[in-house]
Amino acid sequence: MSLVDPGLLKILCCPETHQPVSEAEAALVSDLNNGIASGSVKNRAGKAVSEKLDGGLLRQDRQVLFPIRNRIPIMLIEEAIPLSVT
């Protein structure tokens, strides 16, 4: 089941690069939640993510995930979770 309305998902994009976003796979969200529980996940602002994700929106290049909490996408650059080391 989708956490984000399909019509909204069509118009959402990364606020930094303007790339399209899509809902992240459950396996990726689960892996990130495991990392959050162990304290190893940080957001773009460098702060440890402490709140479990309900889901996420994955940027098209798969480098960044925007959290979804309480069915609300958090589309702030500093709240995004980098998925790779650059």
N, C-alpha and C positions, 0 to 999 in steps of 0.2 A: 504494500500500500504506500502510495506517495505521501510524503509529509508536506509537500509544497503544491499548491494549486497549479495544474499544467499551464494555465494562461499566464500566471505570474512567472513561472519558470521560463517561459518563452521570452519575456522582456528583461529578466534579470541578467546582469553581466558583471564581470569583475570590475570594481570601481577603479582599479589601478591600470589594468591593461585593456579593459573593455572586451575581453574574450568572453565567449558564452560559458555558462556553467550548466552542469547537470548534477542530478542527485548521485551521491557517492554510493558505492556498493556497500551492503551490510557488513561484509568482511573487513573493509577498510575502516569503517566506523568502529567496529568491534576492536580492531587492532589499536586504533587511536584511544579508545576508552580504556583498554588495558594499560597503555602508556600513561594516560592521565592518572589512573589509579596508582601507578608506581612513581608518579611525579616527574616523568621524563619528557613530557610534551610541553613545548613552549610556543606561544603565539609570536606574531611578527614584532610585537613590542618587546619581546624578550621575557615576558612574564610567564610563569608556569600556569598552565591551564588546570584549573581545579574542579571545574564543573563538567560532569559527564555530558557527552553529546547525544542528542536524540537522533541526529543525522548530520549530513553535511552536503554542501554544494561544492563540487569539484570543478576547478577552472579547467578549461579545455586542454591546456598543456600539462595537466595533472601535477603541477608543482605546488599548488595551494588549495587548501580546503577551507571554506567558510562554514562555521558551525551553524547548526540548526538546534534551537532550544525552544521547547514549548511550541513547536510548529512555526517558529519565527526564524527566518534566515538572518544571521548577523553579518551584514555585508560591509563591515568596517575593515579597512586595510590592516589596522593594528591588531584586530581580533582574529585575523586569518591565521591558519596553521600551516607553516611551510612543510612540505612533504619530502623535500630533498635538500641536501646541503649544497650550496653553491660556492 
